[in-house]
Amino acid sequence: MKKFNGLMVAGFLSTAILTGCSGNEGEATKVPAAGQEKTAEEETVAETEIAEAAVHNVEEIVKEKGKYNIQQMTDQQKEELQAELEAAPEGMSGEEAYSFAVSLVAVDIEEAAEKFEAIDPVITMDSSTPEDSITLPQEETVNVAILLDASGSMAGQVSGGEKMKLAKEAVQTYAADLPEGSNVMLRVYGHEGTGTNADKDMSCNSNEVVYDLGVYDEQAFSKSLDQFAPTGWTPLAGAIEAAEEDLKEQKGDNVRNVVYVVSDGIETCGGDPVSAAASLTGSAIQAEVNIIGFDVDNEGQAQLEAVAKAGNGQYKSVYSESDLNEYLKQEHSRLYWEWLAWGNDRYLEILQQSNDIAGDLLMYNNEIYGKSLAENNKMYSLQYELKEFGKFKDEEAADQYNKLATTRHETLTQYFRQEKERKDAIRKDIYEQLEKKVKEKSEEKEGDYAS
């Protein structure tokens, strides 16, 4: 069993150290029967070995178990106990009678004590410890990969202007609003060639990163958007496959990869974008693929919806400048609500742990106290029976017996009460620190996204 802290209960116990108590708890002591002087042979036969019971040593008290379970005794067992009391040696001292009674009725609290000692009062949220500064779980790294369709059809007009011009403006606004710590990447596809059959192969292979994954830089991002115009075909599958390669190193429990595809039509280069999206989502990077269908016809919507579904993402149709801007604002808001949920989840996590720890401490402490109190009451009642059967050598021995039984109960219950208070103090302190930090971090991130 785990070693106890050794709180040997100063104060009231100092008054309970009785004259004549042996300092060797746990050793066997020989109790001779009282009466007329006996021969050496008779003396040997009359002697009874009784293990000296612990009084102040909590670890030893916990290990001691009586012959009878006083909380579940049958009538036959009660009769057997009565017979053992009647057959007990006569003329016992208080210490001898105490050890004898413990050997019969000491309650079994070892399992409850082990479970109590095993309770860790530290509320953990990844690396939190009572010795170190309290830290939150590692923040989520958000990587946003934008795949922009630059096929010839993106030169078409919608309410507000040219689709490509509006898409570039909306994409830049969205990237600029990403909170500090987020990474953004821009890949463009279908931006080479003329859209004719003659240069279809060139156009279908035009697929490149124009802004590498990293923090948003307004000037560099704007410059990357100026590098291309809508001209060619639509290698959507190729762009998604390339994004999987772009993000292959971005994986782990605290990494989130989000892909946004802005397109106004279906795959026109013979690829399979549904399969590509499923592969990306099912890979180690576990990215979600969201599709923004910009002025897409019914056939295009059906395919793009299937791509989003395969990519474990969402599909959204937009038909104008205002539609596109509104959708990206909603996506921004979605991240805000997810951070709010993060804060709520972390709070519930630490609250649940705190309640579990407090509940277990209370439960096992109460169990130990209840059993010890039952034992103490039984020890007290045995004193009367032992006196009735003439087992004490004198009245002083009976009084000493009672003091030892009381000290045993107080030693045990005070130790576990103090340990409960100590562990509870650790639990409360860590809970309050974590709760404060979760609230601060949640509010900080909510503020980043709420603009």
Salt bridges, closest charged atoms under 4 A:
GLU25 OE2 - HIS56 ND1 3.62
GLU47 OE1 - LYS30 NZ 3.99
GLU49 OE2 - LYS30 NZ 3.85
GLU59 OE1 - LYS3 NZ 2.97
GLU59 OE2 - LYS63 NZ 3.97
GLU64 OE1 - ARG408 NH1 2.70
GLU84 OE2 - LYS67 NZ 2.63
GLU110 OE1 - LYS65 NZ 2.41
GLU111 OE2 - LYS115 NZ 3.08
GLU139 OE2 - LYS441 NZ 2.76
GLU139 OE1 - LYS445 NZ 3.42
GLU169 OE2 - LYS165 NZ 2.73
GLU208 OE2 - HIS191 NE2 2.77
GLU245 OE2 - LYS248 NZ 2.62
ASP246 OD2 - ARG187 NE 2.84
ASP264 OD2 - LYS163 NZ 2.81
GLU288 OE1 - ARG256 NH2 3.50
GLU288 OE2 - ARG334 NH2 3.12
ASP295 OD2 - LYS163 NZ 3.70
GLU331 OE1 - ARG334 NH2 2.73
GLU338 OE1 - ARG256 NH1 2.35
GLU338 OE2 - ARG334 NH1 3.34
GLU349 OE1 - ARG346 NE 2.93
GLU367 OE2 - LYS371 NZ 3.30
GLU375 OE2 - ARG408 NE 2.63
GLU395 OE2 - LYS387 NZ 3.05
GLU419 OE2 - ARG422 NE 2.82
ASP424 OD2 - LYS420 NZ 3.47
ASP424 OD1 - ARG427 NE 2.78
GLU444 OE1 - LYS441 NZ 3.15
ASP448 OD2 - LYS445 NZ 3.97
